[in-house]
Amino acid sequence: MLYKWYETQHMLLGPWRVAAEAMRGWYGHPFSPFTYAPMARRIAASSDLFLRVTQRYEKPAWNIDSTSIDGKAVGVEIVTELDKPFCRLIHFRRAIEAPRPGRRADPRVLLVAPLSGHHATLLRDTVRALLPDHDVWVTDWVDARMVPVAAGPFHLADYVDYVREFITLLTDPRQANLNVISVCQPTVPVLCAVALMAAAGEAHPPKTMVMMGGPIDARKSPTAVNNLATQKPYSWFEQNVIQRVPDNYPGFMRRVYPGFLQHLGFVAMNPDRHMNAHWDYFNHLLNGDGDSADKHRDFYDEYNAVLDLPAEYYLDTIKSVFQDFALPKGRMFVRDQLVRPQAIRDTALLTIEGEHDDISGNGQTEAAHLLCLSIPRERREHYLAPGAGHYGIFAGRRWRETICPKVRDFIRKHA
């Protein structure tokens, strides 16, 4: 019923949105005579802010059509190489991917995006920084409300299966130079996938694993996210946050954790920050500060664009990762097979955390080193990014200037 109420509320806001859009046009368009009315700019700014707060945000575009390699602009084409019900494997194919004599062979990178509410485009800055030196592939997760019930459920074990399939697909036996980067939530399923592949004795494991800000051991430095998961029983999540997709979507009747609830959770963590950001945006509009207003729009166009998560996967993650701490306790099973990270021997490990991360606390990702003890010490590194929050470890200035070079050098050293 909650999902239906959410849809109904959006429908009821329709007439108000039409009125606000008209007001913004009448009082904000430079050729409108109303623009010169005494309160015109304030009315236009208020209408604009109302529209942004109440609108639905679709998945943003990647907006990556070129990169710079060796000081030259190189075209980039985004190609879907594998289309599965819950995920598309996309390739940022650079115009120079074909081998050329004398040119360095760039390492291939599988960037596993989080399935935690936002679209994979949240990693746009991550991809841009990696492209000059790597052949980049990304997991582009599908909004669960768009997946018909006939496609079946999607559990955490299915996520691990997807990762294993992608690793196998992208591993070139002639070069065996695949490197896996996981950001936030996928650190757990990626570690499970690589560990299971190692235990099975599969040839050509990934050369490196880079794990960034993920809950390998959520007991360490617990954050508000961790506390919520431990304070509420599993049954509370199943009964209160799992909803059925309404009939106006292809995934009608699929059980999901709705994106709008996840978005409310994001905002509730820092309500004052978001309130101030919108107030500043209103003042930017009043003062004609178009550049600052555009920056606000760019950020919130991405931040407010959310997707639904399959209920099975969400509940599995709550129980295994945040309540049972199954992986660090050595009790993680995937399809009745015990996950043994100590089986990993030939894959180098780099863990990265942000000093001020309020989603994955310090030590949660570094815990991977305690589990992967069979990896030689000289092939394991940890980096704590000074001054970086959660998003700062994969986007923004610190990512581009400090963290990405460390990732690049680590991959070059071990791949």
N, C-alpha and C positions, 0 to 999 in steps of 0.2 A: 504493500500500500504506500510505503514511503516514496518509492520511485514514481508511482502514479501521481502522488500528490506533487512531487517535484515537477513533473511534466505539466500538470494542471496549472500550477502556479506560474510557470513560464508562459503558458497559453493566455492566462488572465492578464499578464503584464503586456500582452501584445498591443492593445489599444494605447496604453500609456507610452509604449516605446514609439509607436507611430507618431503620437503627439510630440514627444521629445525630439524625434528626428526632424519633424517639421519646424519646431521652434529653433533648433540648431541651425537649420537652413535659413530661416527668415532673419534671425538675429546675428548670424555668423558669416553669411556669404557676402563677399565684398561688393557685389552688385545689387544687393537687396537694400531698399530704402530704409528698412527697419534697423539696419546695422548702425545707423547714426542716432538711434533712440538712446535716452539717458542710461538705461540699465541693459543695453543690448549685449555688451560683452559678458556681463555676469549671467544673463539668461542663457546665452550660448554655451558658456562654460558649464553651467549647472546641467543643461540638457546633455552635453557631451559626457559628463561624468556619470549621469544616470544611465545612459546607453551603455557605457563600458562596464558598469557594475552589474547590469542585468542581462547582458548579452551572453550567448553561447559562443564559446571559442573553439573553432575547429582546429584540427591538427595543422600546425604551421608548416610552411614549405622549408626545405633544407636551405635553399638559396646558396648553393655551392655549385658554381659552374666553371670554376677555374682555380688554379693554385699556382704558386711560384716555385720553380725548380731550377737551381743553379742560376738564379737571377732572371729567368725567362718565364713568361706566362704560359701555362699549359692548361688546355681545356679538360674539364671533368664531366663525365656522363654518369648519371645515377641509374644503375641497371638492377632490376630484380632478378637475381640468379636462381632463387628457389622460393617458391610460394607455398607455404604450408598453412593449414587452417588458422593457427594462432600466431604465426610469425612469418615475415618475409625476410629473406637474407638478401641484403642489398650490397652492391659493389660500387664503390666510388672509382670508376674506371678512368684512369688518367690517360691522356692521349699518347703517352709514351710507355704504356705497359708492355708493348711488344719489345723483346730483347733487342738491344743494339750493341754492336761491338764497342768495347771500351767504356761502356756506361756501367755504373755500379748496380748491383742487383739489390733492389730495395726489399727489405723483409716484409713478408705478408702479415697483416694484423687482423685478427678477428676481435672487434670491439663489441662486447656483450653489453647491451644497454639494459638499464633496470626496467623491470616490469613492476612498477610500484606506484602507478598513478599518472605519471607524465609520459608523453610520447618520446620516442627515441631522438627526436629533433632537439631535445634538451641537451644532447651531446654535440650540437653543431660546432661549438667552439673547440671541442675535443678533436673532432674530425678535421677541422680546418688546420689545426696545428700539427696533426700527424701526417697529413697528405704530402707535404714536400719530401718526406723521407721514407714513406711507407706505402704499401699497397693495402688500402683500407677496405674492410668488409664490416657491416654492421647488422645486428639483429634488430629488425624493425617490428616491434610487437603490435599485434592487431587488437583493436578495441573489442572486448569480449561481447559487447552488445551487438556487434556486427557479425558474429559467428553463429550460424544456425545451430539449433540444438542437435540436429542430425550429425554434426561434426564430433559429437561426444564430449566428455569432460576433459579438463586439462589440470592435471595434478602437478605437484612439485617434481615427481618422478618423470613426468612428461617433459618438463622443462630441462631436466638433466639429459633426457634422451635427445632432445633437440640440440643441445650443446654438443653432445657426442657426435651426432650426425654432421653438424656443421664443421667440427674439427676434422673429422674423417674426410669430408668433401674437399676441404681447403688444403689438406696436407698433400703436397707434391712429393711423391717418393724420390724423385730425382734430386730435389733440393732440401726437402724436409725442413723448411724454414718458417713454419707457422708460429706466431706468437699470439697469446690470448690476453686481452685486457678486459677486466670486469670492473664496472663502476657501481658501488653501493650494493644493492640487493643481490645481484648475480654472483657475488664472490662465493657464496655458499654453493649454489648448483654448479658453478664452474669448477670449484675445488672437488666436488663430488664426481663430476664427469671425468676430470683428469685422473683422479685417484682410481676410479673404476677401470679406466682404460689401462692404467699402469698395472693394476692387479691382474688384468686379463692378458697382460703381455703383448698388447697391441704395438705394432712397429711404428716408428716415427712419431713419438709423442711431441706435444708442443715444445719448442725450444725454451720459451719463457712464459711465465704467468705474472701479470702485473695486476695486483688487487688494490683497489682504491676505495677507502671509506666504506667498508662492508662489515656486516655483523657475523664474522666468523665465530666469535665468542661474545655473545650479547650480555654476559654477566659482568664484563669489565666496563668500568666507567659508565654505568647505565644512564641513559638520557630519558627525556619525557616519552619518547617512542617506546623504549624498553619498559618503562614503568607501567605504561598503560597495558601492555601485553601481559605483565605479571600480576597486576592488580585485579584484572578481570578474568574469570574462568573461561575456558574454551567455549562453553555453552553460551556465554553472554555474547561473544562475537557471532556465533552461528545464528542466534535468535534475534539480534538487534541490528546487525550491519549487513547481513546478506539479504539481497532483494531479487525479485524476478524482473527480468527485462520486460517492459510493456510492449503492447502489440504494434507499435509504430516503428519497430526496428527489426532487422533480419534475425536477431538473436532472441526473438519473442519466447518468453518462459525460461530462458537460461538463468541459472542462479549466478549472481555476480556480487562483487563488492563494488558499489557504484563509485565512479570517479568523483561525483560531486561530494560524496562523504569524505573521500580522501582529501579533496581540495579544502573542505571545511577544517579538516585536521591540520593541514599545512598552515592555514591562516591562524588557527587557534593557538599555534605554538608561539607566534609573534604578532598578536593582534595590533599592538601599538605601532609596530613598524609599518604594517600595511595601511593602517589608518593615516599615519603621517605621510606615507607615500602618495596616497590619493589626495590628501589635502594639498600637498605640494604640487601635484599635477593640476589641481583646480587653479592654484595661484599662477602656475606657469601659463595656463590658458588666459587668465585675466591680464597678465603682464605681457602677453605676446611672445613668450619665450618658447618658440617652436622647437628648437633643438632639444631642450630638456623634456618637453612634452613628448617628443618622438622617442626619446630614450625610455621614458615611462611606458609608452605603448609597446615598444619592442620587448621589454622585459615581461610585462603582464600578458601580452599576447601568447607568450610561451608558458608562463607560470600558470595561467588560468585554463590552458588547454589540457584537459585530463581525459583519461580513458578508464573504462570499467575493467576490473580484474576478474578472471574466472574464480568462482567461489571455492572450488576444490583446491586450487593453487594457493589462494589467500589463506585459507584455514590450515592447510598443511604447513605453510610458512610460520603462521602464528604458533602452532603447537611445536613443531620440530626445532625452529630456530630461536624463538623468543620465550617459550615456556619450558620445553624439555632440554634445551641446549644440547641436542643430541649429537651434533658434530664434535664439539670439544670434549664431550664425555665418552666418545668412542661408541655411541649407540645409534649412529645414523645408518638407516637402511634405505636402499633404493631398490624396489622390486625384490625384496627379501635378500638382497645382497648387502653385506656390511661394507660401509665406506671406510677404507683404510688409507688415510693420507700418507702414512709412512711408506706406502708402496711406491710413491713418486720418488724417482731417483735422478732422472735425466732431464728434468725441467727446472730451469732456474726460476727463483721466486723473488719478486720485488713487491713489498707492501708499502702503501702510502696512506698517511692519515693527515687530517688538518688539525692544527693546534686548537682551534675553536669550533670544531665540528659538534653541532648540537643534535645530530641525528644518529651518527655512529661514533660513540665515544672513543677516546684514546685507548689503545690497547686491544680493541675489538678486532681490528684487521691484523695487527701485528701478531695476534695469537696464531695465525697460520704457520708461523715459524716453529711453534711448539708442537704442531701436528705433523709437519713435513720434515721430520728430523733426519730422514734418509737423504735429503738433498744436502750435498756438502756445504759447509759453512761459507766457503768462498763463492758459492753460487746463490747465496741468499743475502738480500739487503732490505733494510727498512728505512723509510724517510718520513719524518714528521715535519710538515710544511708550516713554518712559523707564520702566525697571523691569519692562516687560511681557515675559513669555515667549510661547511660541507660542500657547497657548490663551488667554492674557490679552488678545490683540488682538481677540478676538471673543466673549469671555465674561468675566463677573466685573465687579468694581467699575471697573477702568480702562476697560473697554469701555463700560460704561454712562455713566460720568461724564465721560470725556475723548474717547474715540475715536468713539463714536456721534454726539455733537454735531458733531464735525468732518465726519463723513460726511454728516450731515443738512445742514449748512451748505453743503458743497461741492455737493451735489445741488441745493439750492435756488438756489445762485448760478448754476449752469450749465444747469439744466433749466427 
